[in-house]
Amino acid sequence: MRSPQRGWLQFVMCGVALLLCHPGSAAERELEKESPPTTTEEIKTPLERTFLAPTPREEPRFPWLSQQLQKLPPFFADTQLEARFRTYYLRKDRTNELLSEGWALGGSLYYHSGWLKDTFAVEAEGFTSQGLYTPEGRGGTGLLAPGQKGYSVLGIGNAKLRYRGVVLTGYRQYLGLPFVNRNDSRMTPNTFEALTLAKEDGRLRFSTGYIWKIKRRTADEFVNMAKAVGIDADRGLAYTSVYWRPSEEAHAGVSFGMVPDILAGGYTETGYTFALGKDVSLRFDGQVEYQRSVGKELLGRVDTWNLGLRGSAGWKGALFRLGFSVTADDSPIFSPYGSNPSYVDLMQRTFNQAGEKALLLSLSYDFSEIGIEGLSAIATFVEGWDGRVLGSRQDAREVDLTIDYRIPKKFGLFEGFWLRLRGSWLDEEGAAQDGTDFRVILRYDFLIL
C-alpha cells in the first residue's frame, strides 16, 4: 500500500520533472507560425492544427532555377527548397528574481522532394541556433542550449508513402498533436522520431502512430519519451487522433495518447462558426483534457482534467474573445512533449494548475482595415484564482501584447520579412516580484526552389 508521504513525494517529483522538461514559459501554439487571428474564420484550434491543409506553394525567389528542373521527373521537378532565417532577442525577469537574457541567430534549411509516381517522397530540414549576445549567468531563455551554447541538428529526415490520400511517414518528422507538437516559440522546434499514418483532408480525417524519441527545442540529439521526462527507462508514445468536419462551420474531434508506465491522456474539442449579419461573425469552442498515470506510475500518481470554453466575435478586422477554464483539484495539466492546448496558455504561465479557474479576455486587430497593410496586434489578459502550486494557493494574472508586421507582397525581394514584438507582465500572489518578458523576433523565409 502506498504511504501518503511517498505518494506526495512522487507527485512533487513528477511536477518538478515535467516543469524542467517544459519550462514555465507557455508556447501559445496559435501564434507559432501565423500572425494573430483577426476573424473567426482564422481561428485554428489544437485539433484543427493537427489536420491543417498544406498552404498553397508560393512563387520561388529564383524562378529561372526552378524552370531548369521542369524537364526532369516530378520527384525532382517539384522539389521545394526553402531558407528559413530567424534572429531572436529575449529578456525574461522571472517572479523568483531569476533573470534570463540572450540574442541568437539561426534558422533552418528545408527540403521536400516531389512525389515519385505520386507515391514516394522524402523530406529533410537542418536547424541551427548560434549566440550573438550571451551574458554569463543569464541562461534559460530557450534560444540556445544550456550554458548559452549554440547547436546544430538534422531535426527532420523522413521518407513518405502515399496512397489515395493516406500518407505513411517514417523517422524524423514534425507532429501537430494537442500535447505532442513543435512548440515553435523560440529558435527551433521540437521534432520527433516516429512512424505515423495520416489522412489530412476530407470530412473525416485521422492520424495514428508510434513515437519513440523527441528532440527538444534547444537539443541536438533525440531521447526516448521516458528520458524526456527524467525517467531512466525506454518508453515510446502511441497515439490516435480523429477529426470530423461535417461542414465549413462545424467540427469535432478526439485525440488519445499513452506512454506505458508513465502517463495517458485524452483530448476532445468542438467548434461552430456562424455569420450574424454582413460584417459580424460568431464562434463558440469547447475543449476537455484528461490525464492519468498508468502502469507502474513511474512519475507518481496523476488523475486530472481541464475544461475550457471560449466565445469569439469578429467585426471589420477586430476579433474579441472571452473564455473560461477550470482544472481538477488533484494535480495540474502536464505538457512535457509540446505546447499546452489550453485556451489560457500564455507567454509566461499556463493557467491550469490544480484547482485553478481562469478568465480570458483577448482583442486582436488587423490594421489593413485602416490602410496599414501587414500590421496586426493582439492583447490578451488572463485572471487565475484558486490554483495550487506545490500545495500553496496562488492567484495570478497576466497581460500579453504582440505586434506583428509582415512586409506585403508588393515589395518583392523583401516579401517574407516578419518582425514581431512581444511583451508580457505577470503578477503572482506571494512572488518575490512581478514577472516581465520582452521579445524581438525577426524572420525571413523564402523559397529557393
C-alpha positions in Angstrom: 0.0 0.0 0.0 1.3 3.4 -0.9 2.0 5.7 2.1 0.6 9.3 1.9 4.2 10.7 2.3 5.5 8.5 -0.5 2.6 9.4 -2.8 3.1 13.2 -2.1 6.9 12.9 -2.7 6.3 11.2 -6.0 3.8 13.8 -7.1 6.2 16.6 -6.3 8.9 14.8 -8.2 6.5 14.4 -11.1 5.7 18.1 -11.2 9.4 19.1 -10.9 10.5 16.7 -13.7 7.8 17.8 -16.1 8.3 21.5 -15.4 12.0 21.1 -16.1 11.2 19.5 -19.4 8.6 22.1 -20.2 9.6 25.4 -18.6 7.1 27.8 -17.3 7.0 29.9 -20.5 4.0 28.7 -22.4 4.2 28.2 -26.1 0.9 29.7 -27.3 0.7 27.4 -30.3 -1.8 29.7 -32.1 1.0 32.3 -32.6 3.8 30.0 -33.7 3.7 30.4 -37.5 1.0 33.0 -38.1 0.0 36.5 -37.1 -2.8 36.7 -34.6 -6.3 35.8 -35.9 -8.4 38.8 -36.7 -11.5 37.0 -37.9 -13.4 34.0 -36.5 -12.5 32.0 -39.7 -8.8 32.4 -39.0 -9.0 30.8 -35.6 -7.4 27.4 -35.6 -7.9 25.1 -32.5 -5.4 22.4 -31.5 -7.1 19.6 -33.4 -7.7 21.8 -36.5 -3.9 22.5 -36.5 -3.3 18.7 -36.4 -5.1 18.4 -39.7 -4.2 21.7 -41.5 -4.3 21.5 -45.2 -1.0 22.3 -46.9 -0.6 26.0 -47.8 -0.6 26.9 -51.5 3.0 27.0 -52.7 4.3 30.5 -53.3 6.4 31.6 -56.2 10.1 30.7 -55.7 12.6 33.5 -55.3 14.7 32.2 -58.2 12.1 31.1 -60.8 14.7 30.6 -63.5 16.4 27.9 -61.3 13.1 26.1 -60.9 12.5 26.2 -64.6 15.7 24.3 -65.2 14.2 21.3 -63.3 10.9 21.2 -65.2 12.2 18.8 -67.8 13.0 16.2 -65.1 10.6 13.7 -63.5 8.2 15.2 -60.8 10.4 13.8 -58.0 13.0 16.5 -59.0 10.8 19.0 -60.9 8.5 19.6 -57.9 11.4 20.0 -55.4 10.8 22.5 -52.6 13.9 24.1 -51.1 13.3 26.9 -48.5 15.6 29.0 -46.4 14.1 30.0 -43.0 16.1 32.7 -41.3 15.4 33.8 -37.7 17.1 36.1 -35.2 15.6 36.4 -31.7 16.2 38.6 -28.6 14.6 37.6 -25.3 14.8 39.1 -21.8 12.8 37.4 -19.0 12.7 38.7 -15.4 11.0 35.8 -13.5 8.9 36.1 -10.5 11.5 34.3 -8.4 14.0 37.0 -9.3 16.0 34.9 -11.8 17.0 36.8 -15.0 17.3 35.2 -18.4 18.6 37.1 -21.4 20.1 36.3 -24.8 20.2 37.0 -28.5 20.5 34.3 -31.1 20.9 34.0 -34.9 20.0 30.9 -36.9 17.1 29.2 -38.6 16.8 26.2 -40.9 17.1 24.9 -44.5 14.1 22.9 -45.5 13.9 20.3 -48.4 10.9 18.4 -49.7 11.1 16.3 -52.9 8.3 15.9 -55.4 6.3 12.7 -55.5 7.8 9.8 -57.4 4.9 8.2 -59.3 2.6 10.1 -56.9 3.6 7.6 -54.2 7.1 8.2 -52.7 8.7 11.4 -51.4 11.5 12.4 -48.9 11.8 15.4 -46.5 14.7 16.9 -44.6 15.4 20.0 -42.5 18.6 21.1 -40.7 18.4 23.6 -37.8 21.0 25.9 -36.1 21.0 28.5 -33.4 24.1 30.4 -32.5 24.6 33.1 -29.8 25.1 36.8 -30.7 24.7 38.1 -27.1 25.0 35.6 -24.3 25.6 37.3 -20.9 27.1 35.0 -18.3 24.7 33.8 -15.7 21.6 34.7 -17.7 20.8 31.4 -19.4 17.4 29.7 -19.6 16.0 31.7 -22.5 15.2 28.7 -24.6 17.1 30.2 -27.5 20.3 28.3 -27.0 21.5 25.0 -25.4 22.3 25.0 -21.7 25.3 27.2 -20.9 24.3 29.7 -23.6 25.9 27.4 -26.2 25.0 27.2 -29.9 23.8 24.0 -31.5 23.0 22.4 -34.9 21.0 19.3 -35.7 19.3 17.5 -38.6 15.8 17.7 -37.0 13.8 16.4 -40.0 14.7 13.4 -42.2 12.0 11.0 -43.4 10.5 9.1 -46.2 6.8 9.1 -47.2 4.5 6.7 -49.0 1.1 7.9 -50.2 -1.9 6.0 -51.4 -5.4 7.6 -52.0 -4.7 10.5 -49.7 -3.3 8.4 -46.8 0.4 9.1 -46.0 2.8 6.8 -44.1 5.8 8.8 -42.8 8.8 7.2 -41.1 11.6 8.6 -39.0 12.3 12.3 -38.1 9.3 14.5 -38.6 7.0 17.2 -37.3 3.9 16.3 -35.3 1.0 18.6 -34.6 -1.0 16.8 -31.9 -2.6 18.8 -29.0 0.1 17.7 -26.5 2.8 16.4 -28.8 3.9 19.2 -31.2 6.5 21.6 -32.4 6.3 24.1 -29.5 7.9 26.5 -32.0 8.1 29.7 -30.0 11.9 30.1 -29.8 14.7 29.5 -32.4 14.0 25.9 -33.4 11.0 23.5 -32.8 10.5 20.1 -31.2 10.8 17.3 -33.7 10.2 13.5 -33.3 11.3 10.1 -34.4 8.1 8.3 -35.2 6.1 6.1 -37.6 2.8 7.8 -38.5 -0.2 7.1 -40.7 -2.4 10.1 -41.6 -5.2 11.3 -43.8 -5.3 15.1 -43.6 -8.1 16.1 -45.9 -11.8 15.3 -46.4 -14.7 15.5 -43.9 -13.3 12.6 -41.8 -9.5 12.8 -41.0 -7.2 10.7 -38.8 -3.7 10.4 -37.6 -2.2 7.5 -35.7 1.3 6.3 -34.9 4.1 5.4 -32.5 6.7 8.0 -31.4 9.9 6.6 -29.9 12.1 9.8 -29.5 11.9 13.6 -29.2 14.4 16.3 -30.0 13.6 19.3 -27.7 13.8 22.8 -29.0 17.4 23.5 -27.7 18.8 20.0 -28.1 21.0 18.5 -30.8 20.1 14.9 -30.0 16.9 12.7 -29.7 16.0 10.9 -26.5 13.2 8.4 -25.8 9.9 9.6 -24.4 10.6 8.4 -20.8 14.0 10.0 -20.6 12.5 13.2 -21.8 10.6 13.4 -18.5 13.5 12.4 -16.3 12.8 8.6 -16.1 15.7 6.2 -16.6 13.7 3.8 -18.8 13.0 3.2 -22.5 9.4 4.0 -23.4 7.6 5.4 -26.5 4.2 7.1 -27.1 1.3 5.6 -29.0 -1.5 7.9 -30.2 -4.6 8.1 -32.3 -6.5 11.3 -33.4 -9.7 11.6 -35.3 -11.2 14.8 -36.7 -14.7 15.3 -38.3 -15.7 18.3 -40.2 -19.3 17.9 -41.4 -19.4 21.4 -42.8 -17.2 24.6 -43.1 -18.9 25.9 -40.0 -18.6 23.0 -37.6 -16.0 20.4 -36.4 -15.3 18.0 -33.6 -12.5 15.6 -32.8 -10.7 13.5 -30.2 -7.1 12.5 -29.5 -5.6 9.8 -27.2 -2.1 9.0 -26.3 -0.1 6.9 -23.8 3.4 6.4 -22.6 3.4 3.0 -20.8 4.0 3.1 -17.0 4.1 6.9 -17.1 1.1 8.9 -18.4 -2.1 8.5 -20.6 -4.3 11.3 -21.8 -7.2 12.3 -23.9 -8.3 15.5 -25.5 -11.6 16.4 -27.2 -12.9 19.6 -28.7 -15.7 21.0 -30.8 -16.4 24.3 -32.5 -19.0 26.1 -34.5 -18.9 29.4 -36.5 -21.8 31.4 -38.0 -22.4 34.7 -39.5 -24.6 37.3 -37.8 -25.3 40.0 -40.4 -22.9 41.2 -43.2 -19.8 42.1 -41.1 -20.3 40.2 -37.9 -19.4 36.6 -37.2 -19.5 34.5 -34.0 -17.8 31.3 -33.0 -18.0 29.0 -30.0 -15.4 26.5 -29.0 -15.1 23.9 -26.2 -12.4 21.6 -25.0 -11.8 18.9 -22.4 -8.5 17.4 -21.4 -7.9 14.4 -19.2 -4.7 12.8 -17.9 -3.9 9.9 -15.5 -0.8 7.9 -14.6 -0.7 4.3 -15.8 1.0 1.0 -15.1 3.9 1.3 -12.7 3.3 5.1 -12.3 7.0 5.9 -12.6 6.3 9.6 -12.2 3.8 9.2 -9.3 0.0 9.3 -9.3 -1.8 11.7 -11.6 -5.5 11.9 -12.2 -6.7 15.3 -13.5 -8.8 17.1 -16.1 -9.4 20.5 -17.5 -12.5 22.1 -19.1 -12.3 25.2 -21.4 -15.0 27.3 -23.1 -14.5 30.2 -25.4 -16.7 32.5 -27.4 -15.4 34.8 -30.2 -16.9 37.7 -32.2 -15.3 39.3 -35.3 -16.2 42.6 -36.9 -14.3 44.5 -39.6 -10.7 43.3 -38.7 -11.3 43.1 -35.0 -11.7 39.9 -33.1 -12.8 39.7 -29.4 -12.6 36.5 -27.4 -13.9 35.6 -24.0 -13.0 32.3 -22.3 -13.2 30.3 -19.1 -11.1 27.4 -17.9 -11.3 25.1 -14.8 -8.9 22.4 -13.7 -9.4 19.5 -11.3 -8.3 19.8 -7.7 -5.8 16.9 -7.6 -3.0 18.0 -10.0 -2.2 20.4 -12.9 -2.3 19.5 -16.5 1.1 18.4 -17.8 2.6 19.1 -21.3 6.1 17.7 -21.4 6.2 17.0 -25.2 5.0 20.3 -26.6 2.9 23.3 -26.0 -0.3 23.1 -24.0 -3.6 23.2 -25.9 -5.4 25.2 -23.3 -7.1 28.5 -24.2 -5.4 30.1 -21.3 -1.8 29.2 -22.3 0.1 32.5 -22.3 3.7 33.7 -22.7 4.8 33.2 -19.0 2.2 31.0 -17.5 -0.4 28.3 -18.3 -3.4 28.8 -16.1 -4.3 25.2 -15.4 -2.7 24.5 -12.0 -4.5 22.2 -9.6 -7.9 23.6 -8.8 -7.4 26.7 -10.8 -10.1 28.7 -12.5 -9.2 31.3 -15.2 -11.0 34.0 -17.2 -9.6 35.0 -20.6 -10.1 38.3 -22.4 -8.5 38.9 -25.8 -8.7 41.5 -28.6 -6.8 41.4 -31.9 -7.0 43.8 -34.8 -5.8 43.8 -38.5 -4.7 47.4 -39.3 -5.1 46.9 -43.0 -8.7 47.8 -42.3 -7.5 51.4 -41.9 -4.9 51.3 -44.7 -1.8 49.9 -42.9 -1.2 46.7 -44.7 0.8 43.9 -43.0 0.3 45.3 -39.4 -1.7 43.4 -36.8 -1.7 43.1 -33.0 -3.3 41.1 -30.2 -3.7 41.9 -26.5 -4.6 39.1 -24.0 -5.5 39.1 -20.3 -6.0 36.1 -18.1 -7.0 36.2 -14.4 -6.5 32.9 -12.5 -7.7 32.1 -9.0 -7.8 29.2 -6.5 -4.8 27.5 -8.2 -2.4 25.5 -6.0 1.3 25.2 -6.7 3.1 22.6 -4.5 0.2 22.8 -2.0 0.0 26.6 -1.7 -2.8 28.6 -3.1 -1.7 31.1 -5.7 -3.8 33.7 -7.6 -2.2 35.2 -10.7 -2.9 37.5 -13.6 -1.0 38.1 -16.9 -1.2 40.6 -19.7 0.4 39.9 -23.1 0.8 42.1 -26.1 2.0 41.0 -29.5 2.6 43.3 -32.5 3.4 41.8 -36.0 4.5 43.5 -39.2 4.8 41.4 -42.3 6.2 43.2 -45.4 3.4 43.0 -48.1 4.0 41.0 -51.3 4.2 44.2 -53.4 7.7 44.8 -52.0 9.2 41.9 -54.0 12.6 40.9 -52.6 11.6 41.9 -49.1 8.5 39.8 -49.1 8.8 37.2 -46.3 10.3 39.6 -43.7 8.3 39.3 -40.5 9.0 41.5 -37.4 7.4 40.5 -34.1 7.5 42.5 -30.9 6.2 40.8 -27.7 5.8 41.9 -24.1 4.3 40.3 -21.1 3.6 41.2 -17.4 2.8 38.6 -14.8 1.6 39.2 -11.2 1.6 36.1 -9.0 0.4 36.2 -5.4 3.3 35.8 -2.9 6.0 36.1 -5.6 9.2 38.0 -4.9 8.5 40.3 -7.8 6.3 40.7 -10.9 7.5 38.7 -14.0 8.2 40.5 -17.2 9.0 39.1 -20.6 10.2 41.1 -23.7 11.0 39.6 -27.1 12.0 40.8 -30.5 11.9 38.3 -33.4 12.8 38.8 -37.0 12.1 36.1 -39.6 12.8 35.9 -43.2 11.5 32.8 -45.1 11.9 32.5 -48.9 11.6 29.7 -51.4 14.8 29.0 -53.3 13.1 26.3 -55.4 
